[in-house]
């Protein structure tokens, strides 16, 4: 059995990575196997002030992003 993220997402493959984290293609075990993209924020996040501002700005933007194929936070 594969490792689950948040108890319900099975990693299919890594889609990309950057300084803020990694994006995975995952299969939802609770939604009939639906494929989703899941971003896991890097940990620990640097104590660099500029990087912390980037993370905060990215989170704020994602809260306002509405799309039928995107899971809300």
C-alpha positions, 0 to 999 in steps of 0.5 A: 500500500502506498503512503497517503498524504492527509490520510486520503491522497495517494501520490502518483508522481511528482509534478514539480518543485520549487523553493516553497514546496513540491506539487504532486499528482495524487489520487483521492481514495475518498473521491472515487480515485479522482486525480488531483494536484496537491502542493506540500509546503516545504518544511521548515520554511526558511526564516528569511523574511522575503521567503516568508512574505512570498509564502504568505502572499501565495496563501492569501491568493489561494484562498480567493481562487475559485474553480470547480476543479480546485479544492478549497483550503 
